[in-house]
Amino acid sequence: MLKGLGSQRLVALFAGGWLLFNFPLLGLWDRDVVLWGIPLFPLALLLLWAGIIAALAWLMERPQDRFDELPDERAGIPPPPEDQG
């Protein structure tokens, strides 16, 4: 299955984005309302899209141990040798 909390968070972000851009929740924004001269529906789409991209960037730019790619010292796995060249 999925290893690491980072992978699980990415799958959760995908599922959340899928739900946000699906009809029942997206239909909440389909109103005849203008905000700052922009219709509400395209403005909501832009803000939801930007929010998902910001969350993805935040998840991907976290410290490297987010995907459990580093060796686990507790399991007795030695770290890879460093390149001296």
N, C-alpha and C positions, 0 to 999 in steps of 0.2 A: 504494500500500500504506500501511502505517502510517508516519507521520512522527514522529520523535522517540523518544527512549528512554523518556519517560514513558508514551506510548501503548503501547509494547511491554511495559512493566512491568504496566500495567493488564490487558492481554490475558493475560499470564502469571499474574497473580493470579486472574483469572477461570478459567483452565484449572486452576490448582492447587486452587481452591475446588470446581470441578466434580469433580475427582478425589477430593478429600477427602470429599465428600458422596455419592459413588457407592458402589455396593454392596461391591466387594471390600475397599476400605480401611475403609469404615464398619463392615463386619462384624467387624473386629478388636475393636471396643469392645462388641459384643453378648455380654456375659458376665454370669453371675449373681454379680456382685461389687458390694459396697456400699462407697463411699468417703465418709467424713464423713456417713453417713446418707443419701446420695443414690446411687441406682443408677448404675453406671459409664456406661451408654449415654447417658442424658440429660445427665450431667455432661460427657461427651466432646463431645456435640453443642454444648452451650453454650460450652465452651472453644474449640472449633474455630471456631464462629461469631464469637465475640469476637476471636479471633486474626485472622480475615480482615477484620473491621471495623477493627481496630487497624492492620493493614497498609495497608488502603485509606486510612485517615485519614493515615497517615504519608506515603503516596505523594502524596496530594492537597495536603498542607500544606507540601510542599517549596518551595524558591525558585521564582520564576516561570519561570526558563529551562528547566524540566523538560519542557515540551512544545514547545520551540523557537518560542514565540509572539513572542518579541522579535526585532526585525530583526537580521540578522547583519551586523555591521560589517565583517567580513572580505570579504563579497560586495559591499560598496559600496552597500548599501541604506540610505538615510538614515532616521533615526528619525522617527516621526510628529510633527507640530508640537504643542507643548503648548498647552492652552487657557488663555488669559490671563483668562478671565471668571469 
